[in-house]
Amino acid sequence: MTVSGLPAAVILAGGRSSRMGGKRKALLELNGRSLLSRVIDRLEIQSSALLLSCDNNSGLESFDLPLVPDLLPGYRGPLTGLYSALKYHSDSGQKNALVLCPCDAPFIPFNLVQTLLETDQADEERVVAVSYRGILQPTFSLWHQHHLTEIHQAVVEHGYGSLKHLFYSLPHKIVEWSPVEPSPFFNINTPRDLETASTYLD
């Protein structure tokens, strides 16, 4: 159940999953449940709405969430997913912020959205992203509607696909997350990562 008064969230679920042999990561099962369902459970209680960023053949209709296909053809990276979701959000008449998360991070913290909002105090409306053990995690981030112009230029005019490049070019803040085990930002990119994640749930 989503919660009104909070930002919306978009889950990036359109990656190529090349290190998983092309298997769609969102649908991979971790201890009997798909990665995407685990991410949804953690995000829906922190957001006013959930969107799924995907390609045009997503196979994700069963999750009963709005699907936001990439506006540009071919896989161009997570920045295109952010651009497409923020444009969809804006065209729907929404003015609130948008939180970005990947579909392959089953341990997303339950206080992620609140922490990002608290870091963006004083109505500065900067981009906010998590850093963990000194490494920027731009797929765990908070964006605003007024960033859409810069994102459009980066994606459409310059062909950029990296979130990190754009993040540093805009007014931004970084929140350093306290280390815990397992890492709240553990990404599952390989079969071995999936096995490791399974041990954390035993």
C-alpha positions in Angstrom: 0.0 0.0 0.0 1.5 3.4 -1.0 1.3 6.4 1.2 0.0 9.8 0.2 2.1 12.9 0.9 5.3 11.1 0.0 7.3 11.2 -3.3 6.6 8.7 -6.0 9.2 6.1 -6.7 10.3 4.5 -10.0 11.9 1.1 -10.0 14.5 0.5 -12.8 13.6 -2.8 -14.4 14.8 -2.4 -18.0 18.4 -3.5 -17.8 20.0 -6.0 -20.2 21.0 -8.5 -17.4 24.0 -9.5 -19.5 25.8 -11.0 -16.5 22.7 -13.1 -15.7 22.8 -14.7 -19.1 20.0 -12.4 -20.4 17.5 -13.5 -17.8 15.3 -10.7 -16.6 16.6 -9.8 -13.2 13.3 -8.4 -12.0 11.8 -11.9 -12.3 14.6 -13.8 -10.7 13.6 -15.6 -7.6 15.3 -15.1 -4.3 14.2 -17.7 -1.7 10.9 -18.2 -3.5 10.0 -14.6 -4.3 11.0 -12.4 -7.3 13.5 -9.6 -6.8 11.0 -7.1 -8.0 8.3 -8.2 -5.5 10.9 -7.8 -2.7 11.7 -4.3 -3.8 8.1 -3.3 -4.2 7.3 -4.5 -0.7 10.0 -2.2 0.7 9.2 0.9 -1.5 5.5 0.9 -1.6 5.2 1.9 2.1 7.6 4.7 1.5 6.0 6.3 -1.5 2.8 7.8 -2.9 3.0 5.8 -6.1 5.2 3.2 -7.8 6.2 3.2 -11.4 8.2 0.5 -13.3 10.8 1.7 -15.8 11.1 -1.0 -18.4 11.6 -1.8 -22.1 8.8 -2.4 -24.5 8.7 -6.2 -23.9 8.9 -6.1 -20.2 6.8 -9.1 -19.1 6.0 -7.2 -15.9 2.3 -6.7 -16.4 1.4 -9.1 -13.6 2.7 -6.7 -11.0 -0.2 -4.3 -11.8 1.9 -1.1 -11.7 2.1 1.6 -14.3 4.8 0.6 -16.9 7.0 3.3 -18.2 8.8 2.2 -21.3 12.0 4.0 -22.4 11.2 6.9 -24.6 14.3 6.2 -26.7 15.0 3.0 -28.7 17.6 0.5 -27.6 19.1 0.2 -24.1 20.8 3.4 -23.2 21.4 3.0 -19.5 19.5 4.1 -16.3 19.5 7.8 -17.2 17.0 7.1 -20.0 14.8 5.2 -17.5 14.9 8.2 -15.2 14.2 10.6 -18.0 11.2 8.5 -19.2 9.8 8.2 -15.7 10.2 11.8 -14.8 8.5 12.8 -18.1 5.7 10.4 -17.5 5.3 11.7 -14.0 5.2 15.3 -15.2 2.8 14.6 -18.1 0.5 13.0 -15.5 0.3 16.4 -13.7 2.5 15.3 -10.8 4.7 18.0 -9.2 6.3 16.1 -6.4 9.7 14.5 -6.3 10.6 11.1 -7.7 12.8 8.5 -6.0 14.9 6.2 -8.1 15.7 2.6 -7.2 16.9 -0.5 -9.0 14.9 -3.8 -9.2 17.9 -5.9 -8.1 18.4 -4.5 -4.6 16.3 -6.7 -2.3 17.6 -5.1 0.9 16.6 -1.4 0.2 16.3 0.3 3.6 12.8 1.0 4.9 13.9 4.6 5.7 15.5 5.3 2.4 12.9 7.8 1.1 12.7 9.6 4.5 16.5 9.9 4.7 16.7 11.3 1.1 14.0 13.9 1.9 15.6 14.9 5.2 18.9 15.5 3.3 17.0 17.7 0.9 15.8 20.1 3.6 15.2 23.9 3.2 13.4 23.4 -0.1 16.7 23.4 -2.0 15.4 20.7 -4.3 18.8 19.4 -5.2 19.5 15.9 -6.5 20.2 13.7 -3.5 22.0 10.3 -3.8 23.3 7.7 -1.3 27.0 7.0 -0.8 27.9 3.7 0.8 31.4 3.1 2.2 32.6 6.1 0.2 31.1 4.9 -3.1 28.3 6.9 -4.8 25.1 4.9 -5.4 23.3 7.1 -8.0 20.5 4.6 -8.6 19.3 5.3 -5.0 18.5 8.9 -5.4 15.9 11.7 -5.3 15.1 13.9 -8.3 12.7 16.9 -8.9 10.6 18.0 -11.8 12.8 21.0 -12.5 15.6 18.6 -13.3 13.7 17.4 -16.4 15.2 20.0 -18.7 18.8 19.1 -17.9 18.0 15.4 -18.0 16.4 15.8 -21.5 19.5 17.6 -22.7 21.8 14.9 -21.3 19.8 12.0 -22.8 18.3 13.3 -26.0 20.8 15.9 -27.1 24.0 14.4 -25.8 23.2 10.7 -25.7 24.5 10.2 -22.1 23.4 7.1 -20.2 25.3 7.5 -16.9 23.5 8.8 -13.9 26.8 9.7 -12.2 27.9 12.1 -14.9 24.6 14.1 -14.7 24.5 13.9 -10.9 27.8 15.7 -10.4 26.9 18.3 -13.1 23.8 19.4 -11.1 23.4 21.0 -7.7 23.5 17.9 -5.4 23.8 16.5 -2.0 25.3 13.1 -0.9 24.1 11.2 2.2 26.7 8.8 3.5 24.9 5.7 4.8 26.2 4.0 7.9 27.6 0.5 7.1 25.5 -2.5 8.2 25.4 -6.1 7.1 24.1 -7.1 4.7 24.6 -3.9 2.7 21.2 -2.2 2.1 22.5 -1.4 -1.4 23.6 -4.9 -2.3 23.0 -5.3 -6.1 22.4 -8.7 -7.6 24.3 -8.7 -10.9 25.5 -12.3 -11.2 24.3 -15.8 -10.2 26.8 -15.8 -7.4 25.3 -12.5 -6.0 22.0 -14.3 -6.0 23.4 -17.1 -3.9 25.1 -14.7 -1.5 21.8 -12.8 -1.1 20.0 -16.0 -0.3 22.4 -16.7 2.7 21.4 -13.3 4.2 17.8 -14.4 4.3 18.4 -17.7 6.1 
